[in-house]
Amino acid sequence: MYQVVMLNDDYTPMEFVVMVLQQYFRMNLEAATQIMLKIHHEGRAVCGVFTKDIAATKVELVLAAARRAGHPLQCTMEAA
């Protein structure tokens, strides 16, 4: 299993991070806001744990959405 980790930066709007968490990780507004604040304050947070293929796809989707919106948001996967 692999965990998808989102990293903090000084440019991506908090609202965009919440939207990504809701859209790609199926979180409700409260859960997405809590994870976004953890990313903001701690520099990173786990967004979910998935099989290798699903984790890789989620990372690609998040990075593509960030690039389309012009944000430098970073998302990685690590062995859980």
JOFEN-V778120 format. One record per backbone hydrogen bond with DSSP energy under -0.5 kcal/mol. CO is the residue of the C=O (numbers start at 1). NH is the residue of the N-H. E is the energy in kcal/mol with one decimal. If there is no record, write none. Layout:
co->{CO	CO}
nh->{NH	NH}
e->{E	E}
//
This chain:
co->{1	2	3	3	4	4	5	6	7	13	14	15	16	17	18	19	20	20	21	21	22	28	29	30	31	32	33	34	35	36	37	38	38	39	43	45	48	50	51	52	53	54	55	56	57	58	59	60	61	62	63	64	65	66	66	67	74	76	78}
nh->{80	50	5	78	47	48	76	45	74	17	18	19	20	21	22	23	24	25	25	27	26	32	33	34	35	36	37	38	39	40	41	42	44	43	8	6	4	2	55	56	57	58	59	60	61	62	63	64	65	66	67	68	69	70	71	70	7	5	3}
e->{-2.7	-3.2	-0.5	-2.2	-3.4	-0.8	-3.0	-1.6	-0.7	-1.7	-2.3	-2.3	-2.5	-2.4	-2.3	-2.9	-2.9	-0.6	-1.1	-1.3	-0.6	-2.7	-2.3	-2.1	-2.3	-2.5	-2.3	-1.9	-2.5	-2.5	-2.7	-2.9	-0.5	-1.7	-2.3	-2.4	-2.7	-3.5	-2.8	-2.5	-2.1	-2.5	-2.4	-2.2	-2.6	-2.5	-2.6	-2.4	-2.3	-2.4	-2.4	-2.5	-1.8	-0.5	-3.2	-1.1	-2.5	-3.1	-3.1}
//
